[in-house]
Amino acid sequence: MAASAIVVLGMAWWVQLAALREPGEWLWMAVTAFSVLTGFVALGWLRPARVGITAPQAMMLLGTVGMLCGLALDTERAGLGAIASLCASSAPDFLTVARLHLEWLPAMHLGMIAGGLGALAWLRRVRPGCRRQFCARFVQNIACSGWMIGGMVAGVLAYYRLAAWFGSAGVPAMLGGMIGGMVWGMVVSVTIYRIWVALGTGNRRQSADAPARPSSPER
């Protein structure tokens, strides 16, 4: 868990460092560290690893790699500064910011989804017993990706809200919000899945413990 968190945070800091323009923007790196590390702590509590890497951790690692590769392609079409300004002017409208992200950063989203699917294939190959794990099935994997995309938008909006106190909502804030929000989107997805599993287990136990209905006497 610690290694996964450090790798994701390292990738986040790498892109933020490349986008730093003002001394005050260093603060966003600290905020990003807090959001990423606390998110991984929550993931470790919800889905502790028994052996090796868990499915959510693998999906976060490869999803972040795919996201950043896609982001590099998107920046060839439009600068991140212009996109960050558009998103900042549209906040706090969640749907508008989501539309802008999908319109201006399509390769980033596709790369993140592709990374998640890559984690699915990787886990099935190296750990055949994990097929029943969360995100180790195709539909669950796509559901995870949906929550991660929603978390990216929510993270950007949260960082922009903090910018009212901490400083301008520039590119480092947008990048940190996307990566930190992506981690917490996974946390929400795992939480929902754990609740669903607990409810399903409880219903099965109730069915097993229910007394058998007596058969009607023969006439």
C-alpha positions in Angstrom: 0.0 0.0 0.0 2.8 2.4 0.9 4.6 1.7 -2.3 1.5 2.2 -4.4 0.7 5.5 -2.7 4.3 6.8 -3.1 4.3 5.9 -6.8 1.0 7.7 -7.5 2.0 10.7 -5.5 5.4 10.8 -7.3 3.6 10.9 -10.6 1.3 13.7 -9.4 4.2 15.7 -8.1 6.1 15.2 -11.4 3.4 16.8 -13.5 2.8 19.5 -10.9 6.4 20.5 -10.8 6.5 20.8 -14.6 3.5 23.2 -14.3 4.7 25.4 -11.5 4.9 29.1 -12.4 4.6 31.0 -9.1 6.1 30.3 -5.6 2.6 30.1 -4.0 1.7 27.2 -6.2 4.0 24.9 -4.1 1.2 24.7 -1.6 -0.8 22.6 -4.1 1.8 19.9 -3.9 1.2 19.6 -0.1 -2.5 19.5 -0.6 -2.1 16.8 -3.3 0.1 14.8 -0.9 -2.6 15.0 1.8 -5.4 13.9 -0.6 -3.5 11.1 -2.2 -2.0 9.6 1.0 -5.2 9.8 3.0 -7.1 8.2 0.1 -4.7 5.3 0.0 -5.0 4.9 3.8 -8.8 4.7 3.3 -8.3 2.1 0.5 -6.0 0.0 2.8 -8.6 0.1 5.5 -11.4 -0.9 3.2 -9.5 -3.5 1.2 -6.5 -4.7 3.1 -4.0 -6.7 1.1 -3.4 -10.3 2.2 -0.8 -11.2 -0.5 0.7 -8.8 -2.9 -1.1 -5.9 -4.6 -4.9 -5.5 -4.4 -7.1 -4.8 -7.4 -7.9 -1.2 -6.5 -4.2 -0.5 -6.0 -3.3 -2.0 -9.4 -6.0 0.0 -11.0 -4.9 3.2 -9.4 -1.3 2.6 -10.5 -2.0 1.8 -14.1 -4.9 4.2 -14.3 -2.7 7.1 -13.3 0.0 6.0 -15.9 -2.7 5.9 -18.6 -4.2 9.2 -17.5 -0.8 11.0 -17.7 0.0 9.5 -21.0 -3.4 10.6 -22.4 -2.9 14.1 -20.8 0.4 14.4 -22.7 -1.5 13.9 -26.0 -4.2 16.3 -25.0 -1.8 19.1 -24.3 -0.6 19.0 -27.9 -4.0 20.4 -28.9 -4.6 22.9 -26.1 -2.5 24.3 -23.3 -3.3 23.2 -19.8 -3.4 26.9 -18.7 -6.3 27.6 -21.0 -8.1 24.5 -19.8 -7.6 25.4 -16.2 -8.9 28.9 -16.8 -12.0 27.5 -18.4 -12.6 25.1 -15.6 -12.0 27.8 -12.9 -14.5 30.1 -14.6 -17.1 27.3 -14.7 -16.7 26.2 -11.1 -18.7 25.2 -9.0 -20.9 23.8 -11.7 -20.1 20.0 -11.6 -21.7 19.2 -15.0 -20.1 22.1 -16.8 -16.6 21.3 -15.5 -17.2 17.6 -16.4 -18.2 18.5 -19.9 -15.1 20.7 -20.3 -12.9 17.9 -19.1 -14.4 15.4 -21.5 -14.3 17.9 -24.4 -10.7 19.1 -23.9 -9.1 16.1 -22.3 -10.5 13.1 -24.1 -7.3 11.1 -24.3 -6.7 11.6 -20.6 -10.0 9.9 -19.8 -9.5 7.1 -22.3 -6.0 6.5 -21.0 -7.2 6.2 -17.5 -9.9 3.7 -18.5 -7.3 1.8 -20.6 -5.0 1.6 -17.6 -7.8 0.2 -15.5 -8.5 -2.4 -18.0 -4.8 -3.2 -18.2 -4.9 -3.8 -14.4 -7.7 -6.3 -14.9 -5.7 -8.2 -17.5 -2.5 -8.0 -15.4 -4.2 -9.3 -12.2 -6.0 -12.1 -14.0 -2.6 -13.3 -15.4 -0.5 -13.1 -12.3 -3.1 -14.0 -9.7 -5.8 -16.3 -11.1 -7.5 -16.4 -7.7 -8.3 -12.7 -7.7 -11.1 -13.0 -10.3 -13.6 -12.5 -7.5 -11.8 -9.4 -6.2 -13.3 -5.9 -6.6 -12.5 -4.4 -10.0 -11.2 -7.8 -11.3 -14.3 -8.2 -13.5 -15.1 -6.1 -16.5 -18.3 -4.5 -15.4 -16.9 -3.7 -12.0 -13.8 -2.3 -13.6 -15.9 0.1 -15.8 -17.9 1.1 -12.7 -14.6 1.9 -10.9 -13.5 4.0 -13.8 -16.8 5.9 -13.8 -16.4 6.8 -10.1 -12.7 7.8 -10.7 -13.8 10.1 -13.5 -16.5 11.7 -11.2 -13.9 11.9 -8.5 -11.5 13.8 -10.8 -14.1 16.5 -11.4 -15.1 16.7 -7.8 -11.4 16.9 -6.8 -10.9 19.8 -9.2 -13.9 21.6 -7.8 -12.7 21.0 -4.2 -9.2 22.4 -5.0 -10.8 25.4 -6.7 -12.8 26.0 -3.6 -9.6 26.0 -1.5 -8.1 28.4 -4.0 -10.4 31.1 -2.6 -8.2 31.0 0.6 -4.9 29.6 -0.7 -4.3 31.3 -4.0 -5.0 31.1 -7.7 -6.5 28.0 -9.2 -3.9 27.4 -11.8 -2.6 24.2 -13.5 -1.0 22.7 -10.4 -4.3 22.9 -8.6 -6.2 21.3 -11.5 -3.7 18.5 -11.8 -3.6 17.8 -8.1 -7.4 17.9 -7.9 -7.7 15.4 -10.7 -5.3 12.9 -9.3 -6.4 13.3 -5.7 -10.0 13.2 -6.7 -9.3 10.0 -8.8 -8.0 8.3 -5.7 -11.0 9.3 -3.6 -13.3 8.3 -6.4 -11.9 4.8 -6.0 -12.5 5.0 -2.3 -16.2 5.8 -2.9 -16.4 2.9 -5.4 -14.8 0.4 -3.0 -17.1 1.6 -0.1 -20.2 1.1 -2.2 -19.0 -2.3 -3.2 -18.3 -3.3 0.4 -21.7 -2.2 1.5 -23.3 -4.2 -1.3 -21.3 -7.3 -0.4 -22.3 -6.9 3.3 -25.9 -6.5 2.5 -25.8 -9.5 0.2 -24.0 -11.6 2.8 -26.6 -10.6 5.4 -29.5 -11.5 3.2 -28.0 -14.9 2.5 -27.4 -15.6 6.2 -31.0 -14.6 7.0 -32.2 -17.0 4.3 -30.0 -19.8 5.7 -31.1 -19.2 9.3 -34.8 -19.0 8.5 -36.8 -22.0 9.8 -38.1 -24.3 7.3 -41.9 -24.0 6.7 -43.7 -27.1 8.0 -45.2 -29.2 5.3 -49.0 -29.4 5.2 -50.5 -32.6 6.8 -51.6 -35.3 4.4 -55.3 -35.7 4.0 
